[in-house]
Amino acid sequence: MRRIPTCVLSDSEPPNVGNGHAVDRFVQIGSLTKVLTGTALMRLAAAGALTPDDPVERWLPAAPGTGITLRHLADHTSGLPRLPPQAGGRDPYTPFDDRALRDVLNRLDAIATRPAGQEEEYSNLGYAVLGAALAAATGTSYEELVTEHVLRPLDVAEVTADPDPARRLLAPGLFGGTRRPWTMGGPILPAGGLWATPRAAADLLVRLLVERRLGDPAPSWQTAGPLRWHNGATRDASVFAGATNDGRWVLVHRLNGDPDDTDRVGIEVLKESRQR
C-alpha cells in the first residue's frame, strides 16, 4: 500500500502528524500560493500603488489592450485559459520561462478564449500574468513583494520559493527514495510555486481569514456558503485550507495522496468540529 504522509492542523485539535509528515519541514503548497498573490494585490491597492481595475497593459506594456484588469486576473474572469500554451510534459511548467511569458504577453488578445469579465475559468496563466504585473508595479521580484506586503505584516517567516533542500519534505518514492517535485519557479511562481511549512500555512490561513489582520480576504479565496477555502496540488503534494464564518478552520497537507481526497479530509474535519 502506498504511504500517504499527512499533516492536519485545525482549531479544535492539537497538530495531527502522521506517517512522518512534520509541521516544520517545507512542502509545496501549489495553488495556495494564489492567496498570497491576491492578498499582495489588495495590499498594494490599499497603499495607493495601483488599483485592482488597472488594465494589464498599464504595468505590462508588451500586452495589447484586451480589457483584462488585475481584478479579472485575481478572480479568474480574465478569459485566459487554465495553462500557458507552453506547459506540458512530466515537469509541465519548465518550458514556461521568461521568454515564454513575453511571448504570451505579446499575444494576450489571441490567447484569451473569451472577453474579460464574462465567465469564471480557473487560470494558472492568469496568476502568472498578475504576478508579473505586481512585480512591474513595485519594481521588485515577486518573492520580495510578497514578503514585504504579506508575510512580514502577518509575522509569518516559513514561506519561500527556494527552501533549504535539507528542510524539504518530499513524497516517498521507490526503494526508500523520494520523488522529484515539479519545477515551479520563474513566471509560474505566483500561481503555485511557493513552499511553506504546514505550521506557516496554517498561520497564514488563520491570520488572513479568521483574525482578518490584513482586512477583508482577497478575491483569490473560493467561497461555498459560510466557507472560504483554497486548495493546491503539484505532482505529489496537495493542500486544503479553509475557514468558516464562525472561526473554525483546517489546514490539510498530504504527499502522494489524491487531491480530491485531501479536500474531502479538510471538509470532514470542519464538519466534525461543528458537531463538538
C-alpha positions, -999 to 999 in steps of 0.1 A, spaced: 0 0 0 13 34 -9 22 56 21 4 89 22 22 112 47 -4 136 61 -5 166 83 -38 180 97 -39 213 117 -72 227 129 -87 250 156 -102 221 175 -73 196 176 -36 196 185 -13 191 155 -20 157 140 12 145 124 11 111 107 35 89 87 64 112 92 48 144 79 63 171 100 49 206 107 84 222 105 95 209 71 89 228 39 64 214 15 50 226 -18 17 244 -13 7 247 -50 -21 270 -58 -25 281 -22 3 305 -34 -25 324 -52 -39 336 -19 -6 354 -12 -6 368 -47 -42 381 -44 -35 395 -9 -5 413 -23 -27 429 -50 -52 442 -24 -24 454 -1 -8 474 -29 -42 488 -38 -48 499 -2 -14 516 -3 -22 535 -34 4 519 -56 -21 506 -81 -58 498 -84 -74 464 -89 -91 478 -120 -59 488 -137 -56 472 -172 -29 447 -176 -11 469 -202 -6 497 -177 20 476 -159 30 452 -187 32 474 -218 41 445 -240 4 433 -237 -21 447 -262 -53 462 -250 -76 433 -240 -100 447 -214 -83 424 -188 -78 441 -155 -58 430 -124 -90 422 -107 -101 399 -136 -68 380 -132 -73 377 -94 -109 364 -96 -104 341 -126 -126 361 -150 -98 372 -174 -108 349 -201 -73 334 -202 -70 296 -203 -60 274 -174 -25 267 -186 2 286 -205 5 275 -241 40 262 -234 30 240 -205 33 202 -208 53 171 -202 64 154 -170 75 187 -155 49 208 -171 59 244 -162 96 241 -170 91 254 -206 72 285 -193 102 307 -188 107 345 -191 109 343 -228 77 323 -230 60 348 -207 70 377 -231 55 357 -260 23 352 -240 20 389 -232 26 399 -269 -3 376 -279 -26 381 -249 -55 391 -271 -52 360 -292 -47 337 -262 -78 348 -244 -107 325 -250 -135 350 -242 -139 386 -233 -128 396 -198 -154 397 -171 -180 374 -186 -173 340 -171 -151 324 -144 -124 300 -156 -97 290 -132 -64 302 -147 -28 295 -136 -18 316 -166 -38 345 -153 -20 344 -120 14 343 -137 4 375 -156 -9 390 -123 24 382 -105 44 398 -133 22 429 -132 26 433 -95 64 429 -98 65 455 -125 43 479 -104 66 477 -74 100 473 -92 108 442 -71 107 405 -75 76 386 -68 90 370 -37 102 403 -24 69 420 -27 50 391 -11 75 392 18 71 430 22 34 433 18 20 400 31 44 378 51 61 404 72 29 422 82 14 388 92 46 378 111 50 346 90 85 336 80 85 300 68 73 307 33 97 308 3 103 299 -33 135 282 -26 138 264 8 169 247 20 170 213 4 177 198 38 144 211 52 123 200 22 98 172 27 92 153 -5 69 125 -14 83 90 -8 94 71 -39 105 36 -47 133 18 -27 134 44 1 140 74 -22 119 105 -28 100 117 -58 113 148 -77 88 177 -74 77 199 -103 98 229 -111 76 259 -104 99 289 -103 101 317 -128 69 332 -142 46 305 -128 57 311 -93 28 335 -84 3 308 -95 16 279 -75 53 278 -68 58 287 -31 69 263 -4 59 266 33 59 246 65 25 233 74 25 254 105 33 286 85 5 277 60 -19 273 90 -8 307 104 -15 323 70 -50 308 70 -58 319 105 -44 354 102 -60 361 68 -94 345 73 -101 343 110 -83 372 125 -85 394 93 -52 410 102 -49 425 67 -86 434 62 -112 417 40 -100 384 24 -85 388 -11 -106 377 -42 -83 347 -46 -103 328 -19 -131 305 -31 -164 306 -13 -191 280 -6 -218 293 17 -201 301 51 -168 286 40 -138 303 24 -112 280 11 -84 273 -13 -66 242 -23 -35 234 -43 -18 205 -59 15 198 -76 29 165 -88 29 147 -55 17 173 -29 -18 186 -22 -32 210 3 -66 222 15 -71 254 36 -105 266 48 -122 286 75 -159 292 83 -176 324 93 -178 312 129 -140 308 132 -135 271 126 -105 263 104 -84 235 90 -52 230 71 -45 196 55 -13 188 36 -7 153 20 21 137 0 13 111 -26 -25 115 -20 -52 122 -44 -60 160 -42 -98 154 -42 -93 132 -11 -73 159 5 -102 183 0 -126 157 15 -104 153 46 -105 190 52 -143 192 48 -148 163 71 -126 179 98 -147 210 96 -179 190 98 -167 171 129 -156 203 146 -191 217 142 -206 187 160 -184 191 191 
